[in-house]
């Protein structure tokens, strides 16, 4: 199993936590819509109190399955949100970093 988390320590800006001047509730709603738009992705459960989406991504026979947690943080009612991802993958050719990028690249264009 491979695990990857967004962090300010990564040199690639796409793999760092995403910070936007948008209310956290709106970012969370957009994250749910983004998951619905991505092929092979689904929401397994939502935690509305913590603003977390627990998602699954099907990677096919060799890619295995990925479990992704999208967490949105920020002050309530103020346009300032931070998005972090944690991804666990299983499979022969699974890449937790690639799955993270698969979500964050289009999400940055969508929200950022």
C-alpha positions in Angstrom: 0.0 0.0 0.0 1.2 3.5 -0.9 0.2 6.6 1.1 0.5 10.2 0.1 -0.6 13.5 1.8 -0.5 17.1 0.6 2.1 19.1 2.5 3.8 22.4 2.3 7.1 20.5 2.1 6.5 19.2 -1.5 8.3 21.1 -4.2 5.4 20.6 -6.7 2.8 23.3 -6.0 0.0 21.0 -7.1 0.8 18.6 -4.3 0.8 21.2 -1.6 -2.4 22.1 0.4 -4.7 24.3 -1.7 -5.5 27.7 -0.3 -8.2 29.8 -1.8 -10.2 32.9 -0.9 -13.5 31.1 -0.9 -15.8 30.1 2.0 -15.0 26.6 3.2 -18.6 25.5 2.7 -18.5 26.5 -0.9 -15.2 24.7 -1.4 -16.6 21.5 0.2 -19.6 21.7 -2.1 -17.3 22.1 -5.2 -15.2 19.1 -4.0 -18.3 16.9 -3.9 -19.2 18.1 -7.4 -15.7 17.4 -8.6 -15.8 13.8 -7.3 -19.0 13.3 -9.2 -17.4 14.6 -12.4 -14.3 12.4 -12.2 -14.4 9.0 -13.9 -14.1 6.1 -11.5 -14.5 8.3 -8.4 -17.3 8.1 -5.8 -18.1 9.5 -2.4 -18.1 6.7 0.2 -19.2 9.0 3.0 -19.3 12.6 4.1 -18.5 14.2 7.4 -20.4 17.5 7.3 -19.2 18.5 10.8 -15.5 18.1 9.9 -16.0 19.0 6.2 -14.4 15.7 5.0 -15.2 13.6 2.0 -14.2 10.0 2.1 -13.8 8.9 -1.5 -13.0 5.8 -3.5 -11.3 5.7 -6.8 -11.3 2.6 -8.9 -8.0 2.0 -10.7 -8.9 -1.1 -12.7 -7.2 -4.5 -12.5 -3.6 -3.2 -12.1 -4.3 0.2 -10.6 -6.2 -1.2 -7.7 -8.4 0.9 -5.5 -7.6 4.2 -3.8 -9.1 5.7 -0.7 -9.0 9.5 -0.6 -9.9 11.9 2.2 -10.6 15.4 1.0 -10.5 17.8 4.1 -11.6 21.4 3.9 -10.6 23.7 6.7 -11.0 27.4 7.4 -12.9 29.9 9.5 -16.7 29.8 9.3 -18.3 32.4 7.1 -15.0 34.0 6.0 -13.7 33.5 2.4 -10.6 31.5 3.3 -10.2 27.8 2.9 -7.5 25.2 2.8 -7.9 21.8 1.1 -5.8 18.8 2.1 -5.8 15.3 0.6 -4.7 12.0 2.0 -4.6 9.1 -0.4 -4.0 5.4 0.2 -3.6 3.1 -2.8 -3.4 -0.6 -3.3 -2.5 -2.3 -6.6 0.5 -3.3 -8.6 0.8 0.0 -10.4 -1.0 2.3 -8.1 0.4 5.7 -7.3 -1.1 7.7 -4.4 0.7 10.8 -5.7 -0.8 10.4 -9.2 -4.3 9.9 -7.7 -3.8 13.1 -5.6 -2.8 15.0 -8.7 -5.7 13.6 -10.6 -8.1 15.4 -8.2 -6.1 18.5 -7.4 -5.0 19.7 -10.9 -8.6 20.2 -12.2 -9.9 21.2 -8.8 -7.4 24.1 -8.6 -8.7 25.3 -12.0 -12.2 24.9 -10.8 -12.0 26.7 -7.5 -8.7 28.6 -7.5 
